[in-house]
């Protein structure tokens, strides 16, 4: 619901009535410049560096603590469960945050601190646990699990305020371009993360020698800290002001200037203040209701995008979890449970190492493909790009279950970077376009990008939970990693088919409205969302 009021100006307006919108009564900044967008996207690089280190080291660390292998996948399910319950609410709070730092940056700061603590706790949890309890591994296991849980949750949750922050400062009709910037910087981060894990980092400070694992986590913590500081300093957010509060303050000022305050007006104004206070209390308690409304009342365009994105994430997460294992067992015919000094175990380790280079190539191709996405989508559109991209990669991964030549399997893994570039940028860009194109549509003008970004981010959690609780059982029951290849390929093919039903919109550059910038118009849309009472 759009809230406006008529303010009668004295001499300057000669008594003319002027319709004042939220964007006009609040002070806003300007759309970000390209170099500021680059600085902002550094947070995506930091996140992916931490993801790469986590994926490479956490499972060996947990296994080294003596945790049975059958419980390792359950340790990865904690963050998706928490994320599904809390992230949409996080997005709702982000849309209506009135901090002087802005709407998004306070959440980014808290999440960044959580990532740094999680990295240190995961890398040094075993040492700290043994220091506290030398005779048992219980403390080491608890501290490491808590550190990894915090790290995993914060890494996943970082997408909500980061995506919304990027959208808030993106110039009008540039959503696709700058969401691809995010995919490019994420790919760079993934490459750096894999390189950090693959190089020797035995640091020494005089007589103190720091081992490989500790060196990797210290270096990663330092890089993530620097990159998030750069991102937070990129674009200064203008504090968000609730529409009700702004209009009430304007009414106060008008009454004082005119010196016309009657008893009736004072009573009426008191009633308005009481109503505003009650509304503010209700706002604090209605975020869950708002989230449920946003989920249950998804516009058709968003519902289609949500379903195909969730299925695509199932395929991509399955690929990330099982690809190197597939190469070691199915291609090199190794055995992960064989004795350490046996030929089968050495073959498995060699396959995992070769598969890791495939993942590095996948991350590199994802970044290159993201660079080309803008030109490709301008020529063919987002829908054909998703149909072909998901379909082509899905077929390659599915065929991988039957054609186990090393060259083909590596090529299929590297080409998965196409799916990575698509899944990381196009769905979010389409939602941004929907918000711009349907801003006068009642189905959309009461929705905030923060909540919709969180709902899309939940697709990743759905993928993680499905792989943790279902795909692992399917692979174990089949007795072969071929089942994993079929699942990852089949899910991407299904997403390709669903992409045929994607609704594309043509967003034309808006005409100037009362000297408002495109950024102000975008802010007005988000402010309207917060002003609406959804019960």
C-alpha positions in Angstrom: 0.0 0.0 0.0 1.4 3.3 -1.0 1.1 6.0 1.7 1.1 9.6 0.8 -0.2 12.9 2.2 -1.0 16.4 1.0 1.2 19.1 2.4 0.2 22.7 1.9 3.2 24.9 1.4 2.8 28.6 2.4 4.3 31.2 0.2 6.5 28.9 -1.9 3.7 26.8 -3.3 1.0 29.5 -3.2 -1.5 27.2 -1.6 -1.1 24.4 -4.2 -1.6 20.9 -3.0 1.4 18.6 -3.7 1.3 14.9 -3.5 4.3 13.7 -1.5 5.5 10.2 -1.7 7.9 8.3 0.6 10.8 9.0 -1.8 10.2 12.7 -1.7 9.9 13.1 2.1 13.0 11.0 2.8 16.6 11.9 1.8 18.2 9.3 -0.4 21.7 8.7 -1.9 22.5 8.1 -5.6 23.0 4.9 -7.6 26.3 3.3 -7.1 29.2 3.8 -9.5 30.8 0.8 -11.2 33.9 1.0 -8.9 31.6 1.0 -5.9 29.8 -2.1 -7.2 33.2 -3.8 -7.6 34.1 -3.0 -4.0 30.7 -4.2 -2.8 31.1 -7.5 -4.6 34.3 -8.2 -2.6 32.1 -9.8 0.1 31.1 -12.5 -2.5 34.8 -13.3 -3.0 35.4 -13.6 0.7 32.4 -15.8 1.2 33.5 -18.2 -1.6 37.1 -18.3 -0.3 35.7 -19.5 3.1 33.4 -22.0 1.3 36.3 -23.5 -0.6 38.4 -23.9 2.6 35.5 -25.3 4.5 34.6 -27.9 1.8 38.3 -29.0 1.6 39.1 -29.3 5.3 36.1 -29.8 7.4 35.3 -33.4 6.5 38.9 -34.5 7.1 39.0 -32.6 10.4 35.7 -34.2 11.6 36.9 -37.6 10.5 40.2 -37.1 12.3 38.3 -36.4 15.5 36.9 -39.9 15.4 33.3 -39.0 14.3 31.8 -42.0 12.4 31.4 -41.4 8.7 27.6 -42.1 8.8 27.2 -39.0 11.0 29.3 -36.7 8.9 26.5 -35.8 6.5 24.2 -35.0 9.4 26.7 -32.4 10.7 26.2 -30.6 7.4 22.4 -30.6 7.9 22.4 -28.2 10.9 22.8 -25.0 8.9 20.1 -25.8 6.2 17.6 -26.5 8.9 18.3 -23.3 10.8 18.5 -21.4 7.6 15.1 -22.5 6.4 13.6 -21.3 9.7 15.4 -18.1 10.2 16.6 -16.6 6.8 13.2 -15.3 5.6 12.7 -13.6 8.9 16.2 -12.2 8.6 15.2 -10.8 5.2 12.1 -9.3 6.7 14.1 -7.5 9.5 16.6 -6.3 6.9 13.8 -4.7 4.8 12.6 -2.7 7.8 15.9 -2.0 9.7 16.1 1.7 10.8 19.8 1.6 11.9 21.8 4.7 11.2 24.2 2.4 9.3 21.4 1.5 6.8 19.2 -1.5 6.3 21.7 -4.1 5.1 25.1 -3.3 6.5 24.3 -4.0 10.2 23.4 -7.6 9.3 26.4 -7.9 7.0 28.7 -6.9 9.9 27.2 -9.4 12.3 27.4 -12.2 9.7 31.0 -11.3 8.9 32.0 -11.5 12.5 30.3 -14.9 12.7 32.3 -16.1 9.7 35.6 -15.1 11.2 34.8 -16.7 14.6 33.6 -19.9 12.7 36.8 -20.1 10.7 39.0 -19.8 13.8 36.9 -22.2 15.8 36.9 -24.8 13.1 40.6 -24.6 12.4 41.7 -24.4 16.0 38.8 -26.2 17.8 40.7 -29.5 18.1 43.7 -27.7 19.7 41.6 -25.6 22.1 39.5 -28.7 23.0 42.6 -30.7 23.9 44.0 -27.8 25.9 40.8 -27.7 27.9 40.4 -31.5 28.2 43.6 -33.3 27.5 42.3 -36.8 28.3 39.3 -36.8 26.0 38.2 -35.7 22.5 34.8 -34.6 23.6 35.6 -30.9 24.1 37.5 -30.9 20.8 34.5 -32.4 18.9 32.0 -30.0 20.5 34.1 -26.9 19.7 34.8 -28.0 16.2 31.2 -28.9 15.5 30.0 -25.5 17.0 32.6 -23.6 14.9 31.7 -25.4 11.7 28.0 -24.9 12.4 28.4 -21.2 13.0 30.7 -20.9 9.9 28.3 -22.9 7.7 25.2 -20.9 8.8 26.9 -17.5 8.4 28.3 -18.3 5.0 24.8 -19.4 3.8 23.1 -16.5 5.5 25.5 -13.9 4.0 23.6 -14.1 0.7 20.5 -12.5 2.1 21.8 -9.0 3.1 24.6 -9.1 0.4 22.1 -9.7 -2.4 19.7 -7.0 -1.0 22.5 -4.5 -0.5 23.6 -5.0 -4.1 20.0 -4.7 -5.4 19.4 -1.5 -3.3 22.3 0.4 -5.0 21.9 -1.1 -8.5 20.9 1.5 -11.1 17.5 1.0 -12.6 17.3 -1.6 -15.4 20.9 -2.9 -14.6 19.9 -5.8 -12.4 21.2 -8.5 -14.7 24.5 -6.8 -15.2 25.4 -6.3 -11.6 24.1 -9.7 -10.4 26.6 -11.2 -12.9 29.3 -9.1 -11.2 28.4 -11.0 -8.1 28.8 -14.3 -9.9 32.2 -13.3 -11.3 33.5 -12.3 -7.9 32.1 -15.5 -6.4 34.0 -17.5 -9.0 37.2 -15.6 -8.3 36.7 -16.4 -4.6 36.2 -20.1 -5.3 39.4 -20.2 -7.4 41.4 -18.5 -4.6 39.9 -20.9 -2.0 40.9 -24.0 -4.0 44.4 -22.6 -4.6 44.9 -21.8 -0.9 44.0 -25.4 -0.1 46.3 -26.8 -2.8 49.5 -24.9 -1.9 51.9 -25.5 1.0 51.4 -22.8 3.7 53.6 -24.0 6.5 54.2 -20.6 8.1 57.0 -20.0 10.6 57.5 -17.1 13.0 61.0 -17.7 14.5 60.9 -20.9 16.5 57.1 -21.2 16.1 56.0 -23.3 13.2 52.4 -23.3 12.1 51.2 -26.4 10.3 49.3 -26.5 6.9 45.8 -26.6 8.3 46.3 -23.8 10.8 48.1 -21.7 8.2 45.2 -22.1 5.7 42.6 -21.0 8.3 44.7 -18.0 9.5 45.2 -16.8 5.9 41.6 -17.4 5.0 40.4 -15.4 8.1 42.7 -12.5 7.2 41.5 -12.4 3.6 37.8 -12.7 4.5 38.2 -9.8 7.0 39.9 -7.5 4.5 37.4 -8.3 1.7 34.3 -7.7 3.9 35.8 -4.4 5.1 36.2 -3.3 1.5 32.6 -4.3 0.8 31.2 -2.4 3.8 33.1 0.7 2.8 31.8 0.6 -0.8 28.5 2.4 -0.7 27.2 4.4 2.2 23.6 3.5 2.9 21.1 6.2 3.8 19.2 5.3 7.0 15.7 3.9 6.4 12.9 6.0 7.9 9.5 4.4 8.4 6.8 6.2 6.4 4.4 6.6 9.3 7.1 8.2 11.4 8.2 10.6 8.6 4.7 11.7 7.8 3.9 12.3 11.5 7.0 14.4 11.9 6.1 16.4 8.8 2.6 17.0 10.2 4.2 18.2 13.5 6.4 20.7 11.6 3.5 22.0 9.5 1.3 22.6 12.6 4.1 24.4 14.4 4.8 26.6 11.4 1.2 27.6 10.9 0.6 28.1 14.7 -2.9 26.7 14.2 -3.4 24.1 16.8 -6.9 23.5 17.9 -8.0 21.2 20.7 -9.5 18.9 18.2 -6.3 18.8 16.2 -4.2 18.0 19.3 -6.6 15.2 20.2 -6.5 13.8 16.7 -2.7 14.1 16.5 -2.4 12.3 19.9 -4.5 9.5 18.5 -2.2 9.3 15.4 0.9 9.1 17.7 -0.7 6.3 19.7 -1.6 4.5 16.5 1.9 4.8 15.2 3.3 3.4 18.5 1.0 0.5 18.3 2.0 -0.1 14.7 5.7 -0.1 15.6 5.0 -2.7 18.3 3.0 -4.8 15.8 5.8 -4.5 13.3 8.3 -6.1 15.7 6.0 -9.0 16.3 4.7 -9.5 12.8 7.9 -10.5 10.9 7.0 -14.2 11.0 3.5 -13.4 9.7 5.0 -11.3 6.9 7.3 -14.1 5.9 4.5 -16.7 5.9 2.4 -14.3 3.8 5.3 -13.8 1.3 5.7 -17.6 1.0 2.1 -18.5 0.7 1.2 -15.6 -1.6 4.1 -16.0 -4.1 3.3 -14.5 -7.4 3.2 -17.0 -10.2 6.4 -15.7 -11.8 8.3 -16.1 -8.5 6.8 -19.5 -7.7 8.0 -21.0 -11.0 11.5 -19.5 -10.4 11.6 -20.8 -6.9 10.7 -24.4 -7.8 13.2 -24.7 -10.7 15.9 -23.0 -8.6 15.4 -25.5 -5.7 15.7 -28.5 -8.1 18.8 -27.0 -9.7 20.4 -26.5 -6.3 19.8 -30.2 -5.5 21.7 -31.1 -8.6 24.5 -28.7 -8.0 25.0 -29.6 -4.3 25.0 -33.3 -5.3 27.7 -32.5 -7.8 29.8 -30.6 -5.3 29.5 -33.4 -2.7 30.0 -36.5 -4.9 32.1 -35.4 -7.9 35.6 -36.0 -6.5 34.4 -39.2 -4.8 33.0 -40.3 -8.2 36.3 -39.7 -9.9 38.2 -41.6 -7.3 35.9 -44.7 -7.2 34.3 -45.0 -10.6 37.1 -43.6 -12.9 40.3 -44.6 -11.0 38.6 -47.7 -9.5 40.0 -46.8 -6.1 38.6 -47.7 -2.6 38.2 -45.0 0.1 38.0 -47.7 2.9 41.0 -49.7 1.8 44.1 -49.7 4.0 46.1 -46.5 3.7 49.2 -48.1 2.2 47.2 -50.2 -0.4 47.1 -49.6 -4.1 43.4 -49.1 -4.1 43.5 -46.4 -1.5 46.3 -44.6 -3.4 44.3 -44.8 -6.6 41.3 -43.3 -4.8 43.4 -40.4 -3.4 44.8 -39.8 -6.9 41.3 -39.6 -8.3 40.2 -37.2 -5.6 43.2 -35.0 -6.4 42.5 -35.0 -10.2 38.8 -34.4 -9.5 39.7 -31.3 -7.4 41.4 -29.8 -10.4 38.1 -30.4 -12.2 36.4 -28.3 -9.5 39.0 -25.6 -10.0 38.3 -25.6 -13.7 34.6 -25.4 -13.0 35.0 -22.3 -10.8 37.2 -20.7 -13.4 34.7 -21.4 -16.2 31.9 -20.1 -14.0 33.6 -16.8 -13.7 34.4 -16.5 -17.5 30.8 -17.5 -18.3 29.5 -14.9 -15.9 31.5 -12.3 -17.9 29.7 -13.3 -21.1 26.2 -13.7 -19.5 25.1 -10.1 -20.2 25.9 -10.2 -23.9 24.4 -13.7 -24.3 21.2 -12.9 -22.4 20.8 -9.7 -24.5 20.9 -11.8 -27.6 18.9 -14.9 -26.6 17.2 -13.9 -23.3 17.3 -15.4 -19.9 14.8 -18.2 -20.5 16.6 -19.9 -23.5 19.9 -19.4 -21.6 18.6 -21.4 -18.6 17.0 -24.0 -20.8 20.1 -24.7 -22.8 22.6 -24.2 -19.9 20.8 -26.5 -17.4 19.9 -29.0 -20.1 23.4 -29.3 -21.6 25.2 -29.7 -18.3 22.5 -32.0 -16.9 22.9 -34.4 -19.9 26.7 -34.4 -19.6 26.5 -35.3 -15.9 23.8 -38.0 -16.5 25.9 -39.6 -19.3 28.9 -39.6 -16.9 27.3 -42.5 -15.2 27.8 -44.6 -18.3 30.9 -43.1 -20.0 33.7 -43.1 -17.4 36.6 -41.9 -19.5 38.7 -39.5 -17.5 38.7 -36.8 -20.2 34.9 -36.9 -20.5 34.4 -36.8 -16.7 36.8 -33.9 -16.3 35.1 -32.0 -19.2 31.7 -32.6 -17.7 32.9 -31.3 -14.3 34.5 -28.2 -15.8 31.4 -27.4 -17.9 29.3 -27.4 -14.8 30.7 -23.9 -14.4 27.9 -22.9 -16.8 25.3 -24.1 -14.4 27.1 -22.3 -11.6 27.1 -19.0 -13.5 23.4 -19.3 -14.2 22.2 -20.5 -10.7 24.2 -17.8 -9.0 23.0 -14.8 -11.0 20.0 -15.1 -13.2 17.3 -16.1 -10.6 18.2 -13.1 -8.5 18.4 -10.7 -11.5 14.9 -11.9 -12.6 13.5 -11.2 -9.2 15.0 -7.7 -9.3 13.4 -7.2 -12.7 10.0 -8.4 -11.4 10.2 -5.9 -8.6 10.9 -3.1 -11.1 8.4 -4.2 -13.7 5.5 -5.0 -11.4 6.0 -2.2 -8.8 2.3 -1.2 -9.4 1.1 -4.8 -9.2 -0.6 -5.5 -5.9 0.9 -9.0 -5.9 4.4 -7.4 -5.9 4.3 -3.9 -4.3 3.9 -5.3 -0.8 6.9 -7.6 -1.1 10.5 -6.6 -0.2 13.6 -7.7 -2.0 15.2 -8.8 1.2 12.5 -11.4 1.9 12.4 -12.6 -1.8 16.2 -12.8 -1.8 16.0 -14.9 1.4 13.4 -17.2 -0.1 15.6 -17.8 -3.1 18.5 -18.4 -0.9 16.5 -21.1 0.9 16.6 -23.1 -2.3 20.3 -23.8 -1.5 19.2 -25.2 1.8 16.6 -27.4 0.2 19.4 -28.8 -2.0 21.7 -29.4 1.0 18.9 -31.1 3.1 17.8 -33.2 0.1 21.4 -34.4 -0.5 22.0 -35.0 3.2 18.9 -37.0 4.0 18.0 -38.6 0.6 20.7 -38.7 -2.0 23.2 -40.3 0.4 20.8 -43.1 1.1 20.1 -43.6 -2.6 23.8 -43.9 -3.3 24.4 -46.3 -0.4 21.4 -48.5 -1.4 22.5 -48.6 -5.1 26.1 -49.6 -4.1 27.6 -47.4 -6.8 28.4 -43.7 -7.3 26.6 -43.9 -10.7 23.4 -43.1 -8.8 24.8 -39.8 -7.7 25.7 -38.9 -11.3 22.2 -39.7 -12.4 20.7 -37.6 -9.6 22.8 -34.5 -10.3 22.2 -34.7 -14.1 18.5 -35.5 -13.8 17.8 -32.5 -11.5 19.5 -30.1 -13.9 17.5 -31.5 -16.8 14.3 -31.1 -14.9 15.3 -27.5 -14.1 15.9 -27.0 -17.8 12.4 -28.2 -18.6 10.9 -25.9 -16.0 12.8 -23.0 -17.4 10.5 -23.1 -20.4 7.8 -21.6 -18.2 9.9 -18.7 -16.9 8.3 -15.3 -17.4 10.6 -12.7 -18.8 9.8 -9.0 -18.6 11.0 -6.1 -20.6 12.0 -3.3 -18.2 12.3 0.0 -19.9 14.4 2.8 -18.4 12.0 4.9 -16.3 11.3 8.6 -17.1 12.4 11.2 -14.6 9.7 11.7 -12.0 9.9 14.9 -10.0 13.7 14.9 -10.2 14.0 11.5 -8.5 16.9 9.3 -9.3 16.5 5.7 -10.3 17.9 4.7 -6.9 15.3 6.8 -5.1 12.5 5.1 -7.1 13.9 1.7 -6.1 14.1 2.9 -2.5 10.5 4.1 -2.6 9.4 0.6 -3.7 11.1 -1.0 -0.7 9.8 1.6 1.6 6.3 1.0 0.4 6.7 -2.7 1.3 7.6 -1.8 4.9 4.8 0.7 5.3 2.2 -1.9 4.3 0.7 -3.8 7.2 0.5 -7.4 6.1 -1.6 -9.4 8.6 
